[in-house]
């Protein structure tokens, strides 16, 4: 059977079980969670590791505060990003210039608010695993411009807790965020395999 280009470009809607899982992840705003991120870049021999807190402030407002190794805060609100560092004037720029932050905003806000409808507007969603135990969500950006930078996001969780977020960039770079209590378990010298094992282990 031949499939037209328009049909091929429109992914099937997420299953009812996937939508139910996303809805179960919702939390009231403001919601705060610790994170530790290892960023694997092809131009570096070792991953960059940062840690701090992610905060959903309600609506489309998200704050990413880095405490280590250097204090830095990104606040996303009303389509604008504010970057703050100690000893420097705040820097403001359009969210459209930062596809990684746009994807972070869309995915994190939709998950924390338990809004599967919004998540489906922005991503094609697939789901595997057990909603009562370990599960994995894969989010592929629908916007072709965004997809040229971010190929996919993978989220691992257990029951109603998101534990890890992997951002797969189109150029092969990878950022792995350990969320909540798992953030404290970031290895001193992380590897992709070690982080994947942490993400998929039972709490």
N, C-alpha and C positions, 0 to 999 in steps of 0.2 A: 504494500500500500504506500502510495506517495504521500508525503507530508509537505504542505506548502510552507514557505519561509515564515509567513505570519504565524502559522500554527506552531512551528518549531520554536519560535521566539517567545511563545507564551507558555511558561511552565505551568504544570498542573497545580491547582490549589492544594494547600497543606491538608492533611487528613484530620478528621475530627479529634483523634487522639493527640496529634501534635498541637492543635489549637487548645485543647484542654490542658496540656502540659504547660504551655506558655501562660495561659490564664492563671494557673496555680502558682506561678512564680511571682505574681504581683505583690507589691508592698506599698504601704502608704508613704507619701512624701512628707518630709525629707527622708531619704534613705541613704545611709552611709555604709561603705564597705572598704576594708583594707585591701590593698593590692600590692603585689610584687611582680615586676615585669622583667623578663629576659628577652632582649632583642637580638636575634641572630641575623647578622648582615654579612653578605658575601665579601665585603671589602675589609672585614675585621676578623682577626684570628679568634677572638673571644667575644662572647655576647656582652652587650651592655645591660647592666642590671640597675633598676631603679625601684623605689618602693614609696608608698604613701597611702592616699585615700581617694576613692571615687565617691562623689556625692551627687545624687539626683535631687534637685531642689524643687521639683514639680514642673509640669509642663515640659517645654523643650530646654530646660536649664540644667546644665551638667557642669560639675567642677571636678577637675583632676589635679589633686595636690601632691606634688612630689616632695618628700622629706629627705630622702637619701638618693644619690650622694650629694646632691645640691638642691637647696630649696627652690621650688618653682611651682607656680600655680597657673593652670589654664581654666578660665571660666567661659563657658559657651552659653550665650543667651541672645535671643532675637537675631539669629543669623550672624552674630559677631563673636570673635574670640578675643579675650583679653589675656595676655601673658604677663605675669608679674614675677620679677626676680628681685632679691634684696639688693639695694643700692642702685637700682635702675628705674627709670620711668616706665610705667606700664605701657605695653605695646598692644595696639588694637589692629585687627585685620579681619577681613571677611571670611566666614566659614567656608565659602566656596573655594578658597585658596588652599584648604587643608582637607583633602578627601579622607585621610585617615581619621581625623577628628569628626568629620561628618558621619562616617560609618560607625565610629564609637558612640556618638550621640544617638543615632537611629537605633542601634542594636541595644545599647544599655538602657535607654529610656523605655523602649518598648518592652523589654524584659522586666524591668523593675516595676513598670506600671501594669504588667500583665495584659498587654494590649496586642493580641495576635493580629487584629485587623490592620493596625498600623505597620506591624512587622512585615505582613504579607505585601503591603503596598511597596515596600522598599526592597525586600529580598524574596527570592525563591527559597523555600524552606523545605528541608528534609529532616527526618527524625529517625533515630534508631535507639534500641535499648528498652528498658523497663521504667515506666514513670514512677514506680514505687522504689526503684533502686538506682542503678547507674543508667544514664541516658546521654545521648549526644544529639545536638542540633547543628545542622550545617546551614549557613546563610550565604547565599550568593547574590551580590548586588544586581538589581534589575537595570540600573542606570549604566549604560555602556561606557560613559565617561568615567564613572567611579570604578567600574570593573577593570579599566585599563591600569588602575593603581592598586586596587584591592580585589584579589581574586575570590576570596571567601573568608568567612569567619566560622570557626568551629567552637561550640560551647559544650563543655562537659559538666554534668551535674549529678547530684544524687538526691532523689525524691524532689523536694521543693527548693533545693539550694543549688544555685549556680556556683561551680567551684573553679572553673578555668575558662579562659577565653583565648583562643588562638586566632591571630590576624595574619592570614596568608597573603602576602603582597604579590602582585603579578610578576615582579622581577625575581622572585624566589626568596626574598627576605621573609623572616617570620618573627612575630612578637607573641610571646606566651605570657599571659597574665594569670597568676594564681590569686584567687579571690577569697575574701573572708578569712577564717582561721587558717586556711591553707597557705596564705601569704607568708606566714611566719616560718614555713618549711622550705622556702626558697634555698636551694643549695648554694654554697659559697662559689662553686664553679659549675653552674648548671649545664646540662646537655639536653638536647631535644628528647632523647629517650628517657632520661631520668624525670623530666617534667611530665612527659606523657604518662609515665607510670604513676606519678603523684595524682594527676588529673583523674585517672581511671580507678584509683584505689578507693575502697569503701572508707567513709569517714571514721 
